[in-house]
Amino acid sequence: MRRRQGKARAGHFGVDIARESVGRATAGRISSGGSVNITSAPPEITGEAASLASRTQASIQRVTDLEGKRLKHVFENWLKRDPALHGQLKIKFTILPSGEVSNVSIVSSTMNNSEFDENIVRYIKRWAFPPVEGGGPVEVTFPFVFEGQPS
């Protein structure tokens, strides 16, 4: 392995990647991989705390992006049983001031697999958002699109 001469830069670990080649994920991308892709439009948010900084679309999207990795794993496992599984799943839930998620329900689904839909609902019930003080619950509607990609 060839080492660079001179002083090492902080955070540089011997891997050279052109900055231009590393893109940013769009706000709509939840998770993607070699075999699956999960995307979403920005969430619809209503409620008295919707104007708080910790309950903005961007802050909710950050949590969803992190949790999207788990949803991706769930989707990959379901694709092993049903390779044709794909579609849109619109989920509605409430974020309480404590950050807990409640009242998770399916608004609409084109997945054609109610067991999968309910499995995703169970995962979303476990999500946790940062708590807020001085605000009420926020209702969120999230349209997820699940796509299997040829390997």
Secondary structure per residue as TSV (DSSP state, phi and psi in degrees):
chain	resnum	aa	ss	phi	psi
A	1	M	-	360.0	129.9
A	2	R	-	-86.5	129.5
A	3	R	-	-98.5	147.4
A	4	R	-	-74.8	144.8
A	5	Q	S	-84.7	152.0
A	6	G	S	91.9	-170.6
A	7	K	-	-73.6	133.2
A	8	A	-	-75.5	142.8
A	9	R	-	-83.8	146.5
A	10	A	T	-62.3	134.1
A	11	G	T	81.2	1.9
A	12	H	-	-97.7	123.8
A	13	F	-	-117.5	30.6
A	14	G	S	80.5	12.2
A	15	V	-	-113.4	117.9
A	16	D	-	-97.5	117.4
A	17	I	-	-128.6	125.3
A	18	A	-	-64.1	129.6
A	19	R	G	-56.2	-34.6
A	20	E	G	-66.3	-24.8
A	21	S	G	-83.3	-8.6
A	22	V	S	-104.8	107.1
A	23	G	-	-90.6	169.4
A	24	R	-	-99.6	143.1
A	25	A	-	-69.6	142.4
A	26	T	-	-73.0	160.1
A	27	A	T	-59.8	-22.7
A	28	G	T	-84.1	-12.3
A	29	R	E	-87.1	123.8
A	30	I	E	-93.1	-54.5
A	31	S	E	-160.4	144.1
A	32	S	E	-146.0	161.6
A	33	G	-	-163.0	-168.8
A	34	G	S	-64.2	-26.8
A	35	S	S	-120.2	-17.6
A	36	V	E	-136.9	159.8
A	37	N	E	-143.1	129.8
A	38	I	E	-124.0	122.0
A	39	T	E	-126.6	169.1
A	40	S	E	-157.2	148.7
A	41	A	-	-76.3	163.7
A	42	P	-	-58.1	147.5
A	43	P	-	-69.3	149.6
A	44	E	E	-90.4	128.3
A	45	I	E	-123.9	130.2
A	46	T	E	-135.5	155.3
A	47	G	S	128.9	164.9
A	48	E	T	-67.7	-23.0
A	49	A	T	-93.7	4.4
A	50	A	T	-62.2	-21.4
A	51	S	T	-88.7	-8.7
A	52	L	S	-70.3	145.0
A	53	A	G	-58.4	-32.9
A	54	S	G	-83.2	1.3
A	55	R	G	-127.0	25.2
A	56	T	S	-78.3	167.6
A	57	Q	H	-56.1	-42.9
A	58	A	H	-63.9	-41.9
A	59	S	H	-69.6	-36.9
A	60	I	H	-69.4	-38.5
A	61	Q	H	-62.2	-36.9
A	62	R	H	-60.0	-46.0
A	63	V	H	-65.3	-42.5
A	64	T	H	-63.9	-38.0
A	65	D	H	-61.4	-43.0
A	66	L	H	-64.7	-46.4
A	67	E	H	-71.4	-22.2
A	68	G	H	-58.6	-27.6
A	69	K	H	-62.5	-39.0
A	70	R	H	-69.1	-41.5
A	71	L	H	-62.5	-38.0
A	72	K	H	-60.6	-44.0
A	73	H	H	-62.7	-43.5
A	74	V	H	-60.9	-46.6
A	75	F	H	-62.1	-42.9
A	76	E	H	-59.5	-42.3
A	77	N	H	-64.7	-40.0
A	78	W	H	-67.8	-33.6
A	79	L	H	-64.1	-26.7
A	80	K	H	-64.9	-34.1
A	81	R	H	-85.0	-35.0
A	82	D	-	-137.7	85.4
A	83	P	T	-60.7	-18.7
A	84	A	T	-89.8	0.7
A	85	L	-	-64.2	125.0
A	86	H	-	-169.7	165.1
A	87	G	E	142.8	-168.4
A	88	Q	E	-111.9	138.5
A	89	L	E	-127.9	111.8
A	90	K	E	-97.9	120.2
A	91	I	E	-115.5	138.8
A	92	K	E	-117.2	135.3
A	93	F	E	-151.8	165.1
A	94	T	E	-112.9	133.2
A	95	I	E	-101.4	117.1
A	96	L	-	-78.4	160.6
A	97	P	T	-55.3	-27.2
A	98	S	T	-73.1	-12.8
A	99	G	S	97.4	-10.1
A	100	E	B	-72.5	154.3
A	101	V	E	-103.3	135.8
A	102	S	E	-139.8	173.6
A	103	N	E	51.5	45.4
A	104	V	E	-78.3	127.2
A	105	S	E	-146.2	159.7
A	106	I	E	-92.2	123.3
A	107	V	E	-83.4	-47.1
A	108	S	E	-158.3	157.6
A	109	S	E	-150.9	137.9
A	110	T	-	-115.7	17.2
A	111	M	S	-74.0	-24.1
A	112	N	S	58.1	34.5
A	113	N	-	-154.0	92.8
A	114	S	H	-64.6	-30.0
A	115	E	H	-64.5	-42.7
A	116	F	H	-61.6	-47.6
A	117	D	H	-54.5	-48.6
A	118	E	H	-66.3	-32.6
A	119	N	H	-63.5	-43.8
A	120	I	H	-64.4	-40.0
A	121	V	H	-58.6	-43.9
A	122	R	H	-60.4	-39.1
A	123	Y	H	-67.9	-42.4
A	124	I	H	-65.5	-32.5
A	125	K	H	-60.2	-23.5
A	126	R	T	-90.6	-6.0
A	127	W	-	-64.1	152.2
A	128	A	B	-134.8	130.3
A	129	F	-	-108.4	160.5
A	130	P	-	-61.1	139.3
A	131	P	-	-69.1	154.8
A	132	V	-	-128.1	148.9
A	133	E	S	-107.8	144.4
A	134	G	S	77.2	21.8
A	135	G	-	-137.4	165.0
A	136	G	-	-100.6	-168.9
A	137	P	-	-69.6	155.1
A	138	V	E	-123.4	131.9
A	139	E	E	-97.9	132.6
A	140	V	E	-125.2	135.8
A	141	T	E	-118.3	122.5
A	142	F	E	-123.0	118.3
A	143	P	E	-93.9	108.6
A	144	F	E	-95.3	140.0
A	145	V	E	-115.5	121.8
A	146	F	E	-106.6	122.2
A	147	E	E	-130.5	129.2
A	148	G	E	-87.8	137.1
A	149	Q	-	-113.2	144.1
A	150	P	-	-61.1	137.6
A	151	S	-	-88.3	360.0
